[in-house]
């Protein structure tokens, strides 16, 4: 079988890793990398032992590629990806799908019109910790997610919603499987810390099936944190995406069908200290599934290659990414209209000009 001829457009912080991995996949021939920054493209091409270009359209004219990865700044996603889709070339676009919902919708429509595969780089779907946790989650009713990171001085053309929160929006929509409640399904506020776009947001999502999700994202944090708790009638599943650890705490058969520990605690002469020790292990089962040691970016790219080769749907296709973008747009609207005074007047949005309270002398 001939190898899939591919190009990576964009050789920045993410693009260089796409190129590195693709250059090592036996089923792929990395034909070239392209970036308007010649120095960047040349350096990545040298490392990956391929050619470099400043204009990817040279490859389109020569019809030298079978698939592409688009890892350019978000504002250029629509235009670059569209060039490939119009020529029926499957494309993996880094998240977010586009800089706004309208651009994302145009890309999805174009992919359907041209009947061409469109995959979106929601990489946490390929995190082995999430994949293990997803098997343990059934009908979630409350989700809490926290995603914090130091300021990276990249993706400055978008705010924290499209840069960071978008990961958890995608994961929550995948886990819940229900539409948002209307018209009050989204409540959010955010604040700009370093200037430009919003850097920190707090979001509450309400779904039609009764699930509630609280999401917090901060890209100007002194610590890195990527975790999620998923509550259901079966207990709680905790996910640490960075450490790749999963823990499920669920009621044991003894708690479900036997006398409760509270009833035992009320008995004369009850051994409270022993009951405390029995909570976890005897009444509440604690499971820690083994998480395979897999590189999620390699898994994502391998999945894309397999989808192209076998003409299978993408794991994260355009429709799924578009719904995530729609929710992100609702979040941004809520952030922009949040009034910091508590009433529908006064400062609103992520950059409120709040009056400085006067301090009393003495």
WOZIDA-V785618 format. One record per residue. N is the residue number from 1. RES is the residue in one letter. SS is DSSP state (H for helix, E for strand, - for the rest). PHI is phi in radians with two decimals (* if undefined). Layout:
BEGIN
((N | RES | SS | PHI) (N | RES | SS | PHI))
END
This chain:
BEGIN
((1 | X | - | *) (2 | X | - | -1.26) (3 | X | - | -1.35) (4 | X | E | -1.34) (5 | X | E | -1.47) (6 | X | E | -2.29) (7 | X | E | -2.29) (8 | X | E | -1.94) (9 | X | E | -1.80) (10 | X | - | 1.83) (11 | X | - | -2.10) (12 | X | - | -1.46) (13 | X | - | -1.01) (14 | X | - | -1.67) (15 | X | H | -1.01) (16 | X | H | -1.13) (17 | X | H | -1.34) (18 | X | H | -1.00) (19 | X | H | -1.11) (20 | X | H | -1.02) (21 | X | H | -1.22) (22 | X | H | -1.07) (23 | X | - | -1.17) (24 | X | - | -1.80) (25 | X | - | -1.36) (26 | X | - | -1.13) (27 | X | - | -1.56) (28 | X | E | -2.15) (29 | X | E | -1.92) (30 | X | E | -1.35) (31 | X | E | -1.20) (32 | X | E | -2.93) (33 | X | E | -2.13) (34 | X | E | -2.35) (35 | X | - | -2.81) (36 | X | - | -1.15) (37 | X | - | -1.50) (38 | X | H | -1.05) (39 | X | H | -1.09) (40 | X | H | -1.15) (41 | X | H | -1.07) (42 | X | H | -1.16) (43 | X | H | -1.14) (44 | X | H | -1.19) (45 | X | H | -1.06) (46 | X | H | -1.11) (47 | X | H | -1.12) (48 | X | H | -1.64) (49 | X | - | 0.98) (50 | X | - | -2.45) (51 | X | E | -1.59) (52 | X | E | -2.24) (53 | X | E | -2.42) (54 | X | - | -1.69) (55 | X | - | -2.35) (56 | X | - | -1.12) (57 | X | H | -1.16) (58 | X | H | -1.05) (59 | X | H | -1.23) (60 | X | H | -1.14) (61 | X | H | -1.16) (62 | X | H | -1.53) (63 | X | - | 0.92) (64 | X | - | -1.84) (65 | X | - | -2.32) (66 | X | - | -1.89) (67 | X | E | -2.79) (68 | X | E | -2.49) (69 | X | E | -2.02) (70 | X | E | -1.87) (71 | X | - | -2.26) (72 | X | - | -1.46) (73 | X | - | -0.94) (74 | X | H | -1.00) (75 | X | H | -1.07) (76 | X | H | -1.76) (77 | X | H | -0.98) (78 | X | H | -1.06) (79 | X | H | -1.17) (80 | X | H | -1.23) (81 | X | H | -1.08) (82 | X | H | -1.09) (83 | X | H | -1.03) (84 | X | H | -1.35) (85 | X | H | -1.09) (86 | X | - | -1.09) (87 | X | - | -1.76) (88 | X | - | 1.07) (89 | X | - | -1.81) (90 | X | E | -0.99) (91 | X | E | -2.45) (92 | X | E | -1.86) (93 | X | E | -1.83) (94 | X | E | -1.03) (95 | X | - | -1.30) (96 | X | - | -1.25) (97 | X | - | -0.94) (98 | X | - | -2.72) (99 | X | - | -1.36) (100 | X | - | -2.72) (101 | X | H | -1.13) (102 | X | H | -1.10) (103 | X | H | -1.12) (104 | X | H | -1.11) (105 | X | H | -1.10) (106 | X | H | -1.11) (107 | X | H | -1.15) (108 | X | H | -1.11) (109 | X | H | -1.09) (110 | X | H | -1.15) (111 | X | H | -1.08) (112 | X | H | -1.22) (113 | X | H | -1.09) (114 | X | H | -1.54) (115 | X | - | 0.92) (116 | X | - | -2.14) (117 | X | - | -1.11) (118 | X | E | -2.21) (119 | X | E | -2.01) (120 | X | E | -2.06) (121 | X | E | -1.39) (122 | X | - | -1.42) (123 | X | H | -1.17) (124 | X | H | -1.15) (125 | X | H | -1.08) (126 | X | H | -1.74) (127 | X | - | -1.17) (128 | X | H | -1.05) (129 | X | H | -1.19) (130 | X | H | -1.14) (131 | X | H | -1.11) (132 | X | H | -1.22) (133 | X | H | -1.18) (134 | X | H | -1.04) (135 | X | - | -1.22) (136 | X | - | -1.72) (137 | X | - | -1.70) (138 | X | - | -2.37) (139 | X | - | 0.90) (140 | X | - | -1.12) (141 | X | - | -2.06) (142 | X | E | -2.59) (143 | X | E | -2.28) (144 | X | E | -2.20) (145 | X | E | -2.26) (146 | X | E | -2.29) (147 | X | E | -2.42) (148 | X | E | -2.13) (149 | X | - | -2.76) (150 | X | - | -1.16) (151 | X | - | -1.23) (152 | X | - | -1.70) (153 | X | - | 0.97) (154 | X | - | -2.38) (155 | X | - | 0.94) (156 | X | - | -1.34) (157 | X | - | -1.43) (158 | X | - | -2.32) (159 | X | - | -1.66) (160 | X | H | -1.16) (161 | X | H | -1.11) (162 | X | H | -1.40) (163 | X | H | -1.50) (164 | X | H | -2.11) (165 | X | H | -1.04) (166 | X | H | -0.95) (167 | X | H | -1.04) (168 | X | H | -1.29) (169 | X | H | -1.04) (170 | X | H | -1.10) (171 | X | H | -1.15) (172 | X | H | -1.13) (173 | X | H | -1.07) (174 | X | H | -1.15) (175 | X | H | -1.30) (176 | X | H | -1.37) (177 | X | - | 1.12) (178 | X | - | -2.45) (179 | X | - | -1.19) (180 | X | E | -1.18) (181 | X | - | -1.24) (182 | X | - | -2.06) (183 | X | - | -1.70) (184 | X | - | -1.93) (185 | X | - | -1.37) (186 | X | E | -2.30) (187 | X | E | -2.34) (188 | X | E | -2.66) (189 | X | E | -2.49) (190 | X | E | -2.66) (191 | X | E | -2.56) (192 | X | - | -1.56) (193 | X | - | -1.86) (194 | X | - | -1.77) (195 | X | - | 1.86) (196 | X | - | 1.49) (197 | X | - | -1.61) (198 | X | - | -1.14) (199 | X | - | -1.94) (200 | X | E | -2.51) (201 | X | E | -2.39) (202 | X | E | -2.21) (203 | X | E | -2.31) (204 | X | E | -2.08) (205 | X | E | -1.97) (206 | X | E | -2.08) (207 | X | E | -1.89) (208 | X | - | -1.12) (209 | X | - | -1.47) (210 | X | - | 1.69) (211 | X | - | -1.24) (212 | X | E | -2.15) (213 | X | E | -2.25) (214 | X | E | -1.91) (215 | X | E | -2.13) (216 | X | E | -2.23) (217 | X | E | -2.39) (218 | X | E | -2.57) (219 | X | - | -1.82) (220 | X | - | -2.23) (221 | X | - | -2.04) (222 | X | - | -1.28) (223 | X | - | -2.26) (224 | X | - | -1.79) (225 | X | E | -2.62) (226 | X | E | -2.45) (227 | X | E | -2.50) (228 | X | E | -2.67) (229 | X | E | -2.06) (230 | X | E | -2.18) (231 | X | E | -1.82) (232 | X | E | -2.62) (233 | X | - | -1.13) (234 | X | - | -1.49) (235 | X | E | 2.12) (236 | X | E | -2.28) (237 | X | E | -1.94) (238 | X | E | -1.90) (239 | X | E | -2.17) (240 | X | E | -1.92) (241 | X | - | -1.22) (242 | X | - | -1.29) (243 | X | - | -1.42) (244 | X | - | 1.01) (245 | X | E | -2.21) (246 | X | E | -2.29) (247 | X | E | -2.37) (248 | X | E | -1.98) (249 | X | E | -1.96) (250 | X | E | -2.44) (251 | X | E | -1.12) (252 | X | - | -1.38) (253 | X | H | -1.07) (254 | X | H | -1.11) (255 | X | H | -1.27) (256 | X | H | -1.22) (257 | X | H | -2.06) (258 | X | - | -1.76) (259 | X | - | -1.13) (260 | X | - | -1.27) (261 | X | H | -1.10) (262 | X | H | -1.16) (263 | X | H | -1.13) (264 | X | H | -1.13) (265 | X | H | -1.17) (266 | X | - | -1.52) (267 | X | - | -1.24) (268 | X | - | -1.02) (269 | X | - | 1.28) (270 | X | - | -1.05) (271 | X | - | -1.60) (272 | X | H | -1.11) (273 | X | H | -1.10) (274 | X | H | -1.20) (275 | X | H | -1.09) (276 | X | H | -1.04) (277 | X | H | -1.22) (278 | X | H | -1.48) (279 | X | - | -0.99) (280 | X | E | -1.67) (281 | X | - | 2.04) (282 | X | - | -1.74) (283 | X | - | -1.68) (284 | X | E | -2.07) (285 | X | E | -1.44) (286 | X | E | -2.05) (287 | X | E | -2.03) (288 | X | - | -2.20) (289 | X | - | -1.11) (290 | X | - | -1.27) (291 | X | - | -1.78) (292 | X | - | -1.13) (293 | X | - | -1.53) (294 | X | - | -2.19) (295 | X | - | -1.49) (296 | X | H | -1.23) (297 | X | H | -1.22) (298 | X | H | -1.09) (299 | X | H | -1.11) (300 | X | H | -1.12) (301 | X | H | -1.17) (302 | X | H | -1.10) (303 | X | H | -1.12) (304 | X | H | -1.10) (305 | X | H | -1.05) (306 | X | H | -1.12) (307 | X | H | -1.11) (308 | X | H | -1.18) (309 | X | H | -1.10) (310 | X | H | -1.80) (311 | X | - | 0.92) (312 | X | - | -1.87) (313 | X | - | -1.10) (314 | X | - | -1.27) (315 | X | - | -1.09) (316 | X | - | -2.08) (317 | X | E | -1.59) (318 | X | H | -1.11) (319 | X | H | -1.10) (320 | X | H | -1.14) (321 | X | H | -1.14) (322 | X | H | -1.18) (323 | X | H | -1.13) (324 | X | H | -1.10) (325 | X | H | -1.13) (326 | X | H | -1.11) (327 | X | H | -1.17) (328 | X | H | -1.04) (329 | X | H | -1.13) (330 | X | H | -1.14) (331 | X | H | -1.10) (332 | X | H | -1.11) (333 | X | H | -1.11) (334 | X | H | -1.15) (335 | X | H | -1.07) (336 | X | H | -1.19) (337 | X | H | -1.85) (338 | X | - | -1.21) (339 | X | E | -1.68) (340 | X | - | -1.36) (341 | X | - | -1.51) (342 | X | - | 1.54) (343 | X | - | -2.24) (344 | X | - | -1.42) (345 | X | - | -2.48) (346 | X | - | 1.50) (347 | X | - | -1.04) (348 | X | E | -2.47) (349 | X | - | 1.61) (350 | X | - | -1.34) (351 | X | - | -2.18) (352 | X | - | -1.23) (353 | X | - | -1.65) (354 | X | - | -1.42) (355 | X | - | -1.18) (356 | X | - | -1.42) (357 | X | - | -1.13) (358 | X | - | -1.37) (359 | X | - | -1.68) (360 | X | - | -1.30) (361 | X | - | -1.26) (362 | X | - | 1.56))
END
